[in-house]
Amino acid sequence: MRTYLIINKMYYKFSTYLKKTYGQKVYKIPINAQVTCPNRDGNKDTTGCIFCSEEGTAFESFKNHVPIKKQLLKNMAYIGEKYNAKKFIAYFQNYSNTYLPLDKFTKNIKEVIHPDIVAIYIATRPDCIDEKQLLFLSEISKQHKLDIVIEMGLQSTKNSTLTFLNRHHTYEDFVTSTNLIKSYGLKVCAHMINDLPNETIGDVINSAKQLSYLKVDQVKCHSLYILNNTKLGEMYNDNLIKMGTIDEFIMKTIGFLENLNKNIVVQRLIGRAPKEKTLFCNYGRNWRYIVNQIENIMLKENIIQGSKIENNEEGIHQK
C-alpha cells in the first residue's frame, strides 16, 4: 500500500485527478461521431498523417453510423454494470470533432448531455478550433456544470517533425489555439508521442518545457505504434525509419515527466493498439509492463514530475 501511494505521488495520474475532482471513479465513454479531418478530405491533404489508418483511433468504439445518444447510453450501461461506475466522461475520440459546421457540432454535443456525464472531452487538431464553437462550449459548461476539455493532437513541438508526420499544422498553431481555448475558460489536453524517429531525449524534454510554459491542463502520451496499410507502415517495411529501443523510450518518458509542470494531469504514459492491426507496437511488450518499468525507475531514483523545473511569476525555467 505504501509503495502504491508513493507511485501515485510521483506524477499526476488521471485517476488521481478524477477522484480529487469528482470524489469518485469516473470512466471515459468513447463516442465515434460522423466527422473527418482536413488532412483527409482534401482541404489540406487526402492521405492523412503518416501514422493514421482509415479508421482513425476508434479501435474500441461503435461504428459512427450508430446514433451518438445510443452509443453513450449503451456504453454507460455496460461500463456502469461492469465497474459499478456512476459518473462518466463523454469522449468524442475519432478524427477532428470540431471540424464541423456550427449547427452539426452543437447537435453532437447536446446528444451527450446527461445527469451522469460530468465532463465532455473533444479530440481535434490545433488548426480546427472555431471561436463560435468555443463560445457555445463555454455556455454549455456553465449551464450544465460540465468540464470541457479540448484534446489536441500535437505529437511534437518540433516543426520539422510535424512536417515529417504530414500533420499540415505547426507548433505555433497549437500555441494560438491553446491560448484561445483557455480564454473561454475551457481546458486543453495535448497528445504527445515520445519515441518519434529522429527525435532525441532533448527534443522530448523541450516539448515538456514548452507545454509547461503554456500551462496546458493535461497531456496524453503515446508510444509510436505502426499500423498496417499506412504510409508509416510502408516506410517501416522498406526500412526507411528505425525505431529506438524500449529503454530509450522509457528514459525519454521519464525525462518528459521530470520537465513537466507538476500541476499538469497525465492521462496516460503509453497507448495501445490491436495486435492484429500493427507492425510495431510498444516494443513487443505489454503496456502495463512498460508503465511498471517507468514507475519502478522513478521510485528507485526518487524522480517526481516537474522535479527539473521551478515555477515563478515569469513562467517555467529549467534548473
N, C-alpha and C positions, 0 to 999 in steps of 0.2 A: 504493500500500500504506500509506504514512504517513497519508494522509487517512482511509482506512478505519479504521485503528487509532484515530485521534483521535475519529472519529464514534462508535466503539464505546465510548469512554470518556465521551462526553457525557451519555449516560443508560444506565441498567442494562437492557440489552436481554435479552429472554427467551433468545435464542440463547446469549448470553454466560453467563447463569446456568446453562443446561443443560450447556454444555460444562464449566464450572467444577465443577458438582455431580457430573456423571456421567462426565466425562472423554471424552465423545464426543457426536456429534449424536444428539438424541432427538426422535422425532416423535410428535405427538398423534394418537391414533386416536379419531374421534368415535363415540360409542355413542348410539343412539336407543332408549331404553327405553320401555316402555308406562306412561307417567306423565302426569299432568295438572298442574293448578295451582289453588289455592284461588280464584284470580281468574277461573276459567273454569267450575269445576264447581258453582258456586252457594254455596260456603262463604262467600265474600266478594262475589263478583260472577259474572256469566256472560259478560261481554263481553271480559275480559282488559284488559291495558294498552292504551292507545290506539295504540301503535306495533306491537303484536304481531299476527301473522297466525294463521290457523288451524293452520298447520304449525309455528309457533314459529320457531326459528332453525336447524332441521335441513335447510338447503339442500343440504348435501353428504353427508348421511348415508344409510344404508339406511333403509327403512321400518321402523317399530317392531314390525311383526309378525315380522320376521326375528329368530331367536334371538340373544341377546346374544353368546354364545360364537362363533357363526358370523360375526356382524358383526366381532368382534375378529380372528379368525383370517384372514378374507378380506382385511381392511384391512392387517393386519400383513404378509401375503404380498405384497400389491400394492405397498405403500409400501416394504417392505424391498427388493424387487427394483428398484423404480424409483430409489430414492435410496441404495441399499446401506446401509440402516439396520439396526441390530442391536438397539436398545433403543427402547421406546415408552412413552407415557403413555396410559392408558385414560381417555377424557374423556366422562363422562355429560353430554351437551350440552343436550338439549332439555327445555324446561319445568322443573318443580321436582322434582328427583330424590330429594329427601329427603321429599317429600310422599307417603309410603307407610307402610303398616303395617310394623312392625319385621321380620317374617318375610320379606316380599317385598323389602324393602330389602337385608337381609343376603344373600338369594339372588342379587340382581342384582350385588352387589359381589363375591361369591365367583366369579361367572362370569368375571370379568376377571383373576383371579389367575393369573399365568403367569410362567415364569422370565425372559422378556424384557420384562415390564412393570415399570418402575422406580417408577411413581407412578400414583395414581388421582386424577383431578380430577372434582369433582362440582358441577354447576351447580344452583343453587336460589335461594330467596328468604330474606330475613332473618327472615321470620315462619314459616319452615318448618324450624326447627332443633330436633331432638329429642335430648335428653341420652342416651337409651339407644342411639341410633344413633351418637352421638359416642363412647361407651364402646366399642361394637363396633369402630368405625373405629380407635380408639386401639390396641386389642388386635391388629387385623389389621396395622396399621402396624409394630408391634413384632415380631410373629410372622414376617412376611414381609419385613421391612426395606423397607417401601414408604413413600414420601412421600405424604401425603394432603392435598389442597388443596380447601377448600370455596370455590367461586366463587359469590359472592352478587351478584345484580343489585341495584345501589343506584341508579345513574344520576345522582343528585344528593344532596347533603346538605341541601338546602333543602326543608322540608316542604311549602311551597306548590307547589313544582314537582312533588313526588311526588303531590300531590293532583291537579294538572293532568293528570299522566300516568295517573291512575287506578290507582296502584300498590297502594293499600289497605294500606300499611305506612308507618312513619315512619323517620326517621334514627335515632331513639332505639332502634328495634327492631334496626337494624343494629349499633349500639354494643353492645347487650346480647348479641347473637348472636356478634359478633366476640370479645368477652371470654370467652364460654362456650367457643367453639371452641378458642381458644388455650389455655384452661385444661386441655384434654385433649391438648395437645402437637401439635395439628393446625394447618395453615396456612390463611390467609384471602386470597382474591383478591377485590377489589371491581371490579365492572363500572361504568364511568362513561361518560356522554355529554357531550361538551364543547361542543356547539353547540345546546343546547336553547333553544327560543324563549323570549324574555323573561329569559334568564339573561345577566348581564353577565360580563365578564372577572373582575370582583371576586368574583362567585359561584363561578366555576370555581377561582380561586385559593384561596378559602376551603375548598372541597371538598378540595383538595390538602393544605392545612394540617391539616384535620380527620383525614384518612386518615393523615397523618404522625404526628399525636399518638396515634392509636390503634395505631400500629405494625402496620398490615396488612402482609402479606408481599409481595403482588403487586397490580398494577392491570391492568385490561384496558380500554383507552379505545376509544370508538366515536365516529364522527360519526352524526348522526341520519339514517338513511335512512327514507324514507316509502314504505310498501308499498301496493300495490293492495288493495282490499277490507279496509281497516282504518279505524277511527274517525279516526285521524290523517290517512289519505288523504282521507277525506271533508272534513275541516277544511281540508286543503291545497287541494283542488279548489274549495272555497267561499271561498277567500281569507280564512279565519279565523285563519290563522297565517302568519307571514312569516319565512322563513329569512334568516340573515345572509349575508355574503359568504365566499368561500374565504379571503381574507386575514384576516378576523375569526376564522375557525376556527383558522387557523394560529397566530395570536397568542394565542388562548385556550389552545391546546395547549402552546405554549411557556411561557406563564405558569403552567400547571398543573405542568409539569416543573420549573420553577425553584423551585417551592414544595413539591415532593415530596421526602421524605427520600431521600437517595442510596442507601440500602440496600433500597428497595422495588423489586422487579423489575417492569419494564414489559413485559407480554406483547405488547402492540401499541399503536399510536397511533391507528389508524383501522380500521374494519370494512369489509365489502363485502357486497353482495347481488346476486343475479342481475338483470341489467338489465331483463329482460322482466317482472319482478315489481314493479318500483319506479316511483314517480312522481318521486322525488327521491333521488339517491344521490351523495354525495361531490362535489357541485357540478359534476357532469358531467365530472369528471376521473378519471384512473386513480389508484388508491390509492397506487401507488408514486410517482407524480409528487408527490402531496401530502406523503408522508413525506420525499421528497428536498428539497422546499422547506423543511420544518421543520428538517431536519438542516443544510441549507446556511445558513440564517439563524443557527442556533445556533453553527455553526462560524465564520461570519464575525464574529459578535458575542461570541464566546468565552463562550457560555452553557452551563452544565452543570446537570444535575439536582441540585436541592437548594441551588443557589447563593444563594438568598434566605432560607434558614433556617439556624439553627445548633442543634446538639444540646447539651444538658446534662442533668444528672440530674433536672431538673424537667420535662423534656419538650421540645417543639419550639416555638421562638419566632420570630416574624417579626423580621427585621433592620430 
